Amino acid sequence: MSQTINEIKFLYSLSEELEDRLRVSAVKRKGEILKFVVQYEALFKNHWNPIVRYDTFHGFAHKDIIHYNGEKEKQPLYFPDFNIAFTYAMQDLRITWKWYRVAYEKEIGK
């Protein structure tokens, strides 16, 4: 008997102007998240820019802060499983996206 693997993908708008969004992707089996990406993106000059990404690439949950110049700051997440890390990522970005946007705008001199 095979175990069903479910893939979840959606965009979640954060601002009324539709210039800020979360791109969410996750793979689950029996309620357990096997891998995920939760990325905050902002629209600047008609281009969607990734600013903060939580993911499980490289085999561990971590956060990447993506700077305007392309540099990335990788910060590991110390949670017991990917379910908790995924929930944290969603909550953090829904609450703090404006702060990340302001910091990014300062980097591009807007």
N, C-alpha and C positions, 0 to 999 in steps of 0.2 A: 504494500500500500504506500503510495507516494504522498509526501507532505506538500500541501499547497503553499506555494510562495506567491505573495501578493506584492505588486509594485504600486506605489502611490506617487503621483506627480501632480503638482498644481502650482499656480501663481496666486499670491495673496497680496492684495493691494494694501498699502500702509497709509497713503495720503489721499486726501480728497482731490488733489491735482493730478493724481495717477502718475506721479513722478518718482514714487518709491514703492518697492515691492519685495516680497520674499519669493524666492524660487525654491520649492521644496520637492525633494525626491527621497523616497525611502523604500527599502525592500524588507518585507516582514514574512515570518513563518510562525504560525501558531501564536500570534501576539508578540513575538520577539523580533525586535528590529535587528537585522543582520548588517545593514549598512545604510547610511543616510548622507544627504547634503541639505543644508539649510543656508541659503545665501541671500544677503541683503544687497539689492541692486538699486542704484539711483540713476535717473535720466538727466544727462548733461549734454547739451548740444546735439539732441536727437540720437544719443547713443547710450545704451544701458551699460553702466559701469559696475562691476562687482566691487563691493567695498568691504564686506565682512562675510566670511564663509566658515561655517561649522561643517565638518565632514569626518568620515571614517577612512579616508584613503590612507594608505601606509599602515593599515591594520590597527589604528588606534584613533579614538575620538580627539579632535583638536579644533582649534579656532585659528583661522588665518585672517589677519588684518591686511588688506590689500591697499597699498598706498598708490597715489596718483602716478608716481614714477615707476610703478610695477613691482617694487620691493614688497615682500610679504613677511609679516611677523607671525611665526607659528607658536601657538601656546597650547600645550597639552591640556586635556580635560581629565580630571581624576574622579571619574564616576565608576561605580561598580559594573554598569552595563550600558549598552547603547540606548536602551529605552529611556533611561534617566538623562543621558547626554542629549538625546533628541529633544526631550521635553524642555530641558534647560535652554537649548539653542533657540527653540521657538519662542519661549518666554522672553529671553534676553533681547532678541532682535525686535520683537513686537513692542517692548518697553523702551529700548535705548536707541532705536534707529535714528532719531533726530540728532542725538549727540554724535553718532558716527557720521552723519551727513555734514554737520557743521565742521567737524574736524577735516573731512575730505575737501569741503569747499575752501577751507583755509589753505590746504596744500596746493590747490589749483589757482589760488589767488582770486577767487570769485568774490 
